[in-house]
């Protein structure tokens, strides 16, 4: 359904911000794209939506959706694609709504911009999906954004995204600024809707726990590159790249005793080597060959990593167990 091949995005100063990444999502599956701030996750989503700022350009690669090359579509064609076939749920859900227009009116105008439908029928559709995401439909429909809680606004944003039954939903840190319990409910709702609509979901997050029990596929991003990817079970149970392995080790579990020395990933977050492996400057064990770009190698069935140490079978010895 959706595939990125060899995508490189460069800045006006000719610095590569996204470097030769490959991603794909099948219908009915969720891909969790994991990485810390500045790793390139949101920039990747921006490219998928055809919303790159003018200062950035696609240097190499392709982005295809339903066999159409997105990078060659006109702005008019992209506007039709966004919202109808490809939906976006932003981390900044509060800015999604115009503050001085009632929620219901905003939704009806959005629907009518994509399909020909009477206002009365559009309202029925809005109320149906408000109920579907567990909102008090009539009250929310007649409310201004400031009259709703953060969780209600995010549920309304999800309703907007799924109302026209898109084939792909891109959710960029959808639980930002929400409390833990509300955030978990939002993610559970997104997962349930993915199954019901049989749509693909790209869930962008910095938090492993958000994807561990929800995503079918996981891709780990660091320094603008995909450093590990595969079936979620494979990546979670047997992480191959030192960065991925350290991410899992740094998770504290309530059922286990807190160690005297808390596990950590050393170095400044986002510190990236300009050449070779992007994680080399923070990696606990580095080969001289890590100054060269690591090849992407198959770890097991449907599990790949880009790491010289993993390829040589040395990650567990130096990072781990």
VEXTI-123490 format. One record per residue (C-alpha): z, y negated, x. Coordinates in Angstrom, 1 decimal. Example, Ala and Ser with C-alpha at 12.3 -4.5 7.8 and 13.67 -1.06 7.14 Angstrom:
2
+--------+--------+--------+
|      w |      v |      u |
+--------+--------+--------+
|    7.8 |    4.5 |   12.3 |
|    7.1 |    1.1 |   13.7 |
+--------+--------+--------+
This chain:
321
+--------+--------+--------+
|      w |      v |      u |
+--------+--------+--------+
|    0.0 |    0.0 |    0.0 |
|    1.1 |   -2.5 |    2.6 |
|    0.5 |   -2.3 |    6.3 |
|    0.9 |   -4.5 |    9.4 |
|   -1.0 |   -3.5 |   12.5 |
|   -0.6 |   -5.0 |   16.0 |
|    0.6 |   -8.4 |   14.6 |
|    1.2 |  -11.1 |   17.1 |
|    2.2 |  -14.6 |   16.0 |
|    2.1 |  -17.5 |   18.5 |
|    3.5 |  -21.0 |   18.5 |
|    1.6 |  -24.2 |   19.4 |
|    3.0 |  -23.9 |   22.9 |
|    1.3 |  -20.5 |   23.2 |
|    4.6 |  -18.6 |   23.1 |
|    4.4 |  -15.3 |   21.3 |
|    7.2 |  -15.2 |   18.6 |
|    6.1 |  -11.9 |   17.0 |
|    4.7 |   -9.4 |   19.4 |
|    2.4 |   -6.6 |   18.4 |
|    4.4 |   -5.2 |   15.6 |
|    3.4 |   -2.3 |   13.2 |
|    5.0 |   -1.9 |    9.8 |
|    4.1 |   -0.1 |    6.6 |
|    5.6 |    0.5 |    3.2 |
|    4.6 |    3.0 |    0.6 |
|    4.9 |    2.6 |   -3.2 |
|    8.3 |    3.4 |   -4.5 |
|   10.0 |    3.1 |   -1.1 |
|   12.4 |    0.6 |    0.5 |
|   11.9 |   -0.5 |    4.1 |
|   15.0 |   -2.0 |    5.7 |
|   14.0 |   -4.5 |    8.4 |
|   17.2 |   -5.0 |   10.5 |
|   17.9 |   -7.5 |   13.3 |
|   20.1 |  -10.4 |   14.2 |
|   19.3 |  -14.0 |   13.6 |
|   16.2 |  -15.1 |   15.5 |
|   14.7 |  -11.6 |   15.9 |
|   11.6 |  -12.5 |   13.8 |
|   12.5 |  -10.8 |   10.5 |
|   12.0 |  -13.9 |    8.3 |
|    9.0 |  -15.0 |   10.3 |
|    7.4 |  -11.7 |    9.6 |
|    8.0 |  -12.1 |    5.8 |
|    6.5 |  -15.6 |    6.0 |
|    3.3 |  -14.2 |    7.5 |
|    3.2 |  -11.5 |    4.7 |
|    3.4 |  -14.3 |    2.1 |
|    0.7 |  -16.3 |    3.8 |
|    3.1 |  -19.2 |    4.3 |
|    3.1 |  -19.7 |    8.0 |
|    3.5 |  -23.3 |    9.0 |
|    0.5 |  -25.0 |   10.6 |
|    2.2 |  -24.9 |   14.0 |
|    2.1 |  -21.1 |   14.1 |
|   -1.0 |  -18.9 |   14.2 |
|   -1.8 |  -15.2 |   13.9 |
|   -3.0 |  -14.4 |   17.4 |
|   -3.9 |  -10.7 |   16.8 |
|   -3.5 |   -8.0 |   14.2 |
|   -4.0 |   -7.5 |   10.5 |
|   -1.9 |   -7.6 |    7.3 |
|   -3.3 |   -5.5 |    4.5 |
|   -2.1 |   -5.2 |    0.9 |
|   -3.8 |   -2.8 |   -1.5 |
|   -6.6 |   -2.5 |    1.1 |
|   -7.1 |   -6.3 |    1.0 |
|   -6.8 |   -8.3 |    4.3 |
|   -4.3 |  -11.0 |    3.5 |
|   -5.1 |  -13.1 |    6.5 |
|   -8.6 |  -13.7 |    5.2 |
|   -7.7 |  -14.7 |    1.6 |
|   -8.0 |  -18.3 |    0.4 |
|   -4.9 |  -20.3 |   -0.5 |
|   -5.9 |  -20.0 |   -4.2 |
|   -6.1 |  -16.2 |   -3.9 |
|   -2.8 |  -16.1 |   -2.1 |
|   -1.1 |  -18.1 |   -4.9 |
|   -2.3 |  -15.6 |   -7.4 |
|   -1.0 |  -12.8 |   -5.2 |
|    2.4 |  -14.4 |   -4.7 |
|    4.6 |  -14.0 |   -7.7 |
|    2.3 |  -11.5 |   -9.5 |
|    1.5 |   -8.7 |   -7.0 |
|    4.0 |   -9.7 |   -4.3 |
|    7.3 |  -11.2 |   -5.2 |
|    9.8 |  -13.0 |   -2.9 |
|   13.6 |  -13.2 |   -3.2 |
|   14.9 |  -15.8 |   -0.9 |
|   18.4 |  -16.0 |    0.8 |
|   18.5 |  -19.6 |   -0.4 |
|   18.6 |  -18.7 |   -4.1 |
|   20.0 |  -22.1 |   -5.1 |
|   16.9 |  -24.0 |   -3.9 |
|   14.8 |  -21.5 |   -5.9 |
|   15.5 |  -23.5 |   -9.1 |
|   14.8 |  -27.1 |  -10.0 |
|   18.2 |  -28.6 |  -10.7 |
|   17.3 |  -30.8 |  -13.7 |
|   15.2 |  -28.4 |  -15.7 |
|   16.7 |  -25.6 |  -17.8 |
|   16.3 |  -22.1 |  -16.4 |
|   14.3 |  -20.8 |  -19.4 |
|   11.7 |  -23.5 |  -19.2 |
|   11.3 |  -22.9 |  -15.4 |
|   10.7 |  -19.2 |  -16.1 |
|    8.2 |  -19.7 |  -18.9 |
|    6.2 |  -22.1 |  -16.8 |
|    6.2 |  -19.6 |  -13.9 |
|    4.9 |  -16.8 |  -16.1 |
|    2.2 |  -18.9 |  -17.7 |
|    0.9 |  -19.9 |  -14.3 |
|    0.0 |  -16.3 |  -13.6 |
|   -0.9 |  -14.8 |  -17.0 |
|   -2.2 |  -16.0 |  -20.3 |
|    0.7 |  -15.6 |  -22.7 |
|    2.1 |  -17.6 |  -25.7 |
|    5.4 |  -19.4 |  -25.1 |
|    7.2 |  -17.3 |  -27.7 |
|    6.1 |  -14.1 |  -26.0 |
|    7.0 |  -15.5 |  -22.6 |
|   10.5 |  -16.2 |  -23.9 |
|   10.9 |  -12.7 |  -25.1 |
|    9.8 |  -11.4 |  -21.7 |
|   12.4 |  -13.7 |  -20.0 |
|   15.2 |  -12.6 |  -22.3 |
|   14.3 |   -8.9 |  -21.8 |
|   14.6 |   -9.2 |  -18.0 |
|   17.7 |  -11.3 |  -18.1 |
|   19.3 |   -8.5 |  -20.1 |
|   17.9 |   -6.0 |  -17.6 |
|   19.7 |   -7.6 |  -14.7 |
|   22.9 |   -7.9 |  -16.7 |
|   22.8 |  -11.6 |  -17.5 |
|   24.0 |  -13.2 |  -20.8 |
|   20.3 |  -13.8 |  -21.7 |
|   20.5 |  -16.6 |  -24.3 |
|   23.1 |  -18.6 |  -22.4 |
|   21.3 |  -18.4 |  -19.1 |
|   18.0 |  -19.2 |  -20.7 |
|   19.5 |  -22.5 |  -22.1 |
|   21.5 |  -23.3 |  -18.9 |
|   20.9 |  -25.7 |  -16.0 |
|   21.2 |  -24.1 |  -12.5 |
|   24.5 |  -25.8 |  -11.7 |
|   26.0 |  -24.1 |  -14.8 |
|   25.6 |  -20.6 |  -13.3 |
|   27.6 |  -18.8 |  -10.6 |
|   26.0 |  -17.8 |   -7.3 |
|   25.7 |  -14.2 |   -8.4 |
|   24.1 |  -15.2 |  -11.7 |
|   21.6 |  -17.4 |   -9.9 |
|   20.7 |  -14.6 |   -7.6 |
|   20.3 |  -12.2 |  -10.5 |
|   18.1 |  -14.7 |  -12.2 |
|   16.0 |  -15.0 |   -9.0 |
|   15.6 |  -11.2 |   -9.0 |
|   14.6 |  -11.3 |  -12.7 |
|   11.9 |  -13.9 |  -11.8 |
|   10.7 |  -11.7 |   -9.0 |
|   10.3 |   -8.5 |  -11.1 |
|    9.2 |  -10.0 |  -14.4 |
|    5.5 |   -9.4 |  -13.8 |
|    6.2 |   -6.0 |  -12.3 |
|    5.0 |   -6.7 |   -8.7 |
|    3.8 |   -3.9 |   -6.4 |
|    5.8 |   -5.3 |   -3.5 |
|    9.2 |   -7.2 |   -3.4 |
|   10.2 |   -9.0 |   -0.2 |
|   14.0 |   -9.7 |   -0.3 |
|   15.1 |  -11.9 |    2.6 |
|   18.9 |  -11.6 |    3.1 |
|   19.4 |  -11.6 |   -0.7 |
|   23.2 |  -11.4 |   -0.4 |
|   23.7 |  -14.5 |    1.8 |
|   26.5 |  -16.8 |    0.5 |
|   27.6 |  -14.1 |   -2.0 |
|   31.0 |  -12.4 |   -1.9 |
|   31.0 |   -8.8 |   -0.7 |
|   31.3 |   -7.2 |   -4.2 |
|   28.7 |   -9.3 |   -5.8 |
|   26.4 |   -8.7 |   -2.8 |
|   26.7 |   -4.9 |   -3.2 |
|   26.0 |   -5.2 |   -6.9 |
|   22.9 |   -7.2 |   -6.2 |
|   21.6 |   -4.6 |   -3.7 |
|   22.3 |   -1.8 |   -6.1 |
|   20.4 |   -3.6 |   -8.8 |
|   17.5 |   -4.1 |   -6.5 |
|   17.4 |   -0.4 |   -5.6 |
|   17.6 |    0.6 |   -9.2 |
|   14.7 |   -1.7 |  -10.1 |
|   12.7 |   -0.3 |   -7.2 |
|   13.0 |    3.2 |   -8.6 |
|   12.3 |    2.1 |  -12.2 |
|    9.2 |    0.1 |  -11.4 |
|    8.0 |    2.4 |   -8.5 |
|    7.4 |   -0.7 |   -6.4 |
|    7.8 |   -1.1 |   -2.7 |
|   10.7 |   -3.2 |   -1.3 |
|   11.0 |   -4.9 |    2.1 |
|   14.7 |   -5.6 |    2.5 |
|   15.4 |   -8.0 |    5.4 |
|   19.0 |   -8.0 |    6.6 |
|   21.2 |   -8.2 |    9.7 |
|   23.7 |   -5.8 |    8.2 |
|   23.3 |   -2.1 |    8.7 |
|   25.4 |   -1.1 |    5.7 |
|   23.0 |   -2.8 |    3.4 |
|   20.2 |   -0.3 |    4.2 |
|   22.0 |    2.9 |    5.3 |
|   22.3 |    4.4 |    1.8 |
|   19.5 |    2.5 |    0.1 |
|   16.4 |    2.4 |    2.3 |
|   14.0 |    5.3 |    2.8 |
|   12.6 |    3.7 |    6.0 |
|   14.3 |    1.5 |    8.7 |
|   12.7 |   -0.7 |   11.3 |
|   14.9 |   -2.4 |   13.9 |
|   13.7 |   -5.7 |   15.3 |
|   14.7 |   -7.5 |   18.5 |
|   13.1 |  -10.4 |   20.3 |
|   10.1 |  -10.4 |   18.0 |
|    9.3 |   -6.7 |   18.5 |
|    9.9 |   -3.5 |   16.5 |
|   12.1 |   -1.5 |   18.9 |
|   12.8 |    1.5 |   16.7 |
|   11.5 |    2.8 |   13.3 |
|   11.4 |    5.8 |   11.1 |
|   13.0 |    7.6 |    8.2 |
|   16.4 |    6.1 |    7.5 |
|   18.2 |    9.5 |    7.9 |
|   16.7 |   10.0 |   11.3 |
|   17.4 |    6.5 |   12.6 |
|   21.0 |    6.4 |   11.2 |
|   22.0 |    9.9 |   12.4 |
|   20.3 |    9.8 |   15.8 |
|   19.5 |    6.3 |   16.9 |
|   17.4 |    6.3 |   20.1 |
|   17.2 |    2.8 |   21.3 |
|   20.3 |    1.4 |   23.1 |
|   20.3 |   -1.7 |   20.8 |
|   20.2 |    0.4 |   17.7 |
|   22.9 |    2.8 |   19.0 |
|   25.2 |   -0.1 |   19.9 |
|   24.7 |   -1.6 |   16.4 |
|   26.0 |    1.6 |   14.9 |
|   28.9 |    1.9 |   17.4 |
|   30.0 |   -1.7 |   16.7 |
|   30.6 |   -0.9 |   13.0 |
|   34.3 |   -0.6 |   12.3 |
|   35.2 |    2.0 |    9.7 |
|   38.4 |    1.7 |    7.6 |
|   39.0 |    5.4 |    7.7 |
|   39.2 |    5.5 |   11.4 |
|   41.8 |    4.0 |   13.8 |
|   40.8 |    0.7 |   15.3 |
|   40.2 |    1.2 |   19.0 |
|   42.1 |   -0.8 |   21.6 |
|   38.9 |   -2.3 |   22.8 |
|   36.5 |   -3.2 |   20.1 |
|   32.9 |   -2.1 |   20.7 |
|   30.5 |   -5.0 |   21.3 |
|   26.9 |   -5.8 |   22.4 |
|   27.2 |   -7.8 |   25.6 |
|   25.4 |  -11.0 |   26.2 |
|   24.5 |  -13.9 |   24.1 |
|   23.0 |  -13.0 |   20.7 |
|   19.2 |  -13.5 |   20.7 |
|   19.0 |  -13.4 |   24.5 |
|   15.5 |  -12.0 |   25.1 |
|   13.6 |  -11.0 |   28.3 |
|   10.3 |  -12.7 |   28.5 |
|    8.7 |   -9.7 |   30.1 |
|    9.2 |   -6.0 |   29.5 |
|   11.8 |   -4.7 |   27.1 |
|   13.2 |   -7.7 |   25.1 |
|   16.7 |   -6.1 |   25.2 |
|   16.8 |   -5.6 |   29.0 |
|   19.0 |   -8.6 |   29.7 |
|   21.8 |   -7.2 |   27.4 |
|   21.2 |   -3.5 |   27.8 |
|   24.1 |   -1.6 |   29.4 |
|   21.8 |    0.5 |   31.5 |
|   18.4 |   -0.8 |   32.7 |
|   15.7 |    0.9 |   34.7 |
|   13.5 |   -1.1 |   37.1 |
|   10.6 |    0.0 |   34.8 |
|   12.2 |   -2.0 |   32.0 |
|   10.5 |   -5.0 |   33.4 |
|    7.3 |   -3.5 |   32.0 |
|    6.5 |   -3.2 |   28.3 |
|    8.0 |    0.0 |   27.0 |
|    5.7 |    2.5 |   25.3 |
|    6.3 |    3.5 |   21.7 |
|    7.2 |    7.1 |   21.8 |
|    7.9 |    9.7 |   19.1 |
|   11.6 |   10.7 |   19.1 |
|   11.2 |   13.3 |   16.3 |
|    9.3 |   13.8 |   13.1 |
|    8.9 |   10.3 |   11.6 |
|   11.0 |    8.6 |   14.2 |
|    9.8 |    6.3 |   17.0 |
|   11.3 |    4.0 |   19.6 |
|   10.1 |    1.6 |   22.3 |
|   12.5 |    2.3 |   25.2 |
|   12.0 |    3.6 |   28.7 |
|   15.5 |    5.0 |   28.8 |
|   15.1 |    6.9 |   25.5 |
|   11.8 |    8.3 |   26.6 |
|   13.5 |    9.6 |   29.7 |
|   16.3 |   11.1 |   27.7 |
|   19.1 |    8.9 |   29.2 |
|   20.3 |    6.8 |   26.3 |
|   23.2 |    9.1 |   25.2 |
|   24.4 |    9.4 |   28.8 |
|   24.7 |    5.7 |   29.4 |
|   25.3 |    4.1 |   26.0 |
|   27.1 |    6.5 |   24.1 |
|   29.1 |    9.3 |   23.0 |
+--------+--------+--------+
